[in-house]
């Protein structure tokens, strides 16, 4: 039976309530400190939140479980459009809670993510080349089937669930000054912004080939952007969500763009130094530091969310 949350916006109280509701279904992922000098950066300690160790290989499980546990799921089950990770998370939540799921993904979705969705028992539909194509196909299915949509980022319950990552980070490391977060549709940074509400400086990191939030900030509203690059299966939905954008305007301090080569280098260095196998989207925030697109001030206590690890690649040399 669905449990109703207590407010009509993704504020701290709603996020706290959601966390209590989903905590039995998610992992409290570890947070580690590493020497920046190990990566050729000026000496300081960096804090990495290893959310790639979450169920399903990414932070998306938080929003998926929040949706399925706070809404009434119809007999037709749930439907989601995804570049991959959200689809894995919804399939996982649906399997665990015993409801049918149909997941629409574009051809750009990695084989690793497609295989996980199938293995979790959801019906996988491959439609179009990019996330926007899969989203359009999922809308047609919703209209004909009556299934419940679980949006990857532009939905109150999704934002609320992703905000539990901010809650968890603060409980593990209450003295961070700055947090770097990869952005696609903006559900993660929007949820984290709703939790911190300016108490921590938030830095958005996006691929140059998919600058969704940077374009929105420049335009003053969500607008279409390019949807390409190495991280297109997780960070290229064409535009950020309408719900997260006001939160980004208020609480995101800076938008940073990184090249694909910098993302590859971040993947390689995470593997070589820490044996962390991050997917491109999961390594993008770290790439901003390694490529000096974000340079911390002396004494700034910096955290980085390593948000996904659904990749078939093991050797990044």
RAJO-V791445 format. One record per backbone hydrogen bond with DSSP energy under -0.5 kcal/mol. CO is the residue of the C=O (numbers start at 1). NH is the residue of the N-H. Records with the same first field share a line. If there is no record, write none. Layout:
CO = NH / NH
This chain:
2 = 4
9 = 11
11 = 15
12 = 16
13 = 17
14 = 18
15 = 19
16 = 20
17 = 21
18 = 22
19 = 23
22 = 25 / 26
27 = 29
30 = 50
32 = 48
34 = 36 / 46
35 = 38
36 = 39 / 41
37 = 40
44 = 36
45 = 302
46 = 34 / 48
47 = 304
48 = 32 / 50
49 = 51 / 306
50 = 53
51 = 54
54 = 57
55 = 58
57 = 309
58 = 61
59 = 62 / 63
60 = 64
61 = 65
62 = 66
63 = 67
64 = 68
65 = 69
66 = 70
67 = 70 / 71
69 = 3
71 = 73
74 = 77
77 = 148
78 = 102
79 = 150
80 = 104
82 = 106
84 = 88
85 = 89
86 = 90
87 = 91
88 = 92
89 = 93
90 = 94
91 = 95
92 = 96
93 = 97
94 = 98 / 99
95 = 98
100 = 78
101 = 123
102 = 80
103 = 105 / 125
104 = 82
105 = 127
106 = 109
110 = 114
111 = 115
112 = 116
113 = 117
114 = 118
115 = 119
116 = 120
117 = 122
118 = 121
122 = 124
123 = 103
125 = 105 / 127
128 = 107
129 = 108
130 = 133 / 134
131 = 135
132 = 136
133 = 137
134 = 138
135 = 139
136 = 140
137 = 141
138 = 142
139 = 143
140 = 144
141 = 145
142 = 146
148 = 79
149 = 151
153 = 155
155 = 159
156 = 160
157 = 161
158 = 162
159 = 163
160 = 164
161 = 164
162 = 165 / 166
163 = 166 / 167
164 = 168
165 = 169
166 = 170
167 = 171
168 = 172
169 = 173
173 = 176
177 = 201
178 = 303
179 = 203
180 = 305
181 = 205
185 = 241
186 = 190
187 = 191
188 = 192
189 = 193
190 = 194
191 = 195
192 = 196
193 = 197
196 = 199
201 = 179
202 = 204 / 253 / 254
203 = 181
204 = 256
205 = 183
206 = 258
207 = 210
208 = 211
209 = 228
210 = 212
211 = 215
212 = 216
213 = 217
214 = 218
215 = 219
216 = 220 / 221
229 = 232
231 = 234 / 235
232 = 236
236 = 131
237 = 239
238 = 225
241 = 245
242 = 246
244 = 248
245 = 249
246 = 250
247 = 251
248 = 252
251 = 202 / 253
254 = 204
256 = 206
258 = 208
259 = 263
260 = 264
261 = 265
262 = 266
263 = 267
264 = 268
265 = 269
266 = 270
267 = 271
268 = 272
269 = 273
270 = 274 / 276
271 = 275
275 = 277
276 = 278
279 = 283
280 = 283 / 284
282 = 307
283 = 287
284 = 288
285 = 288 / 289
286 = 289 / 290
287 = 291
288 = 293 / 294
289 = 292
294 = 296
297 = 300
300 = 302
301 = 177 / 178
302 = 47
303 = 180
304 = 49 / 306
305 = 307
306 = 51 / 52
307 = 59
308 = 279
309 = 311
314 = 316
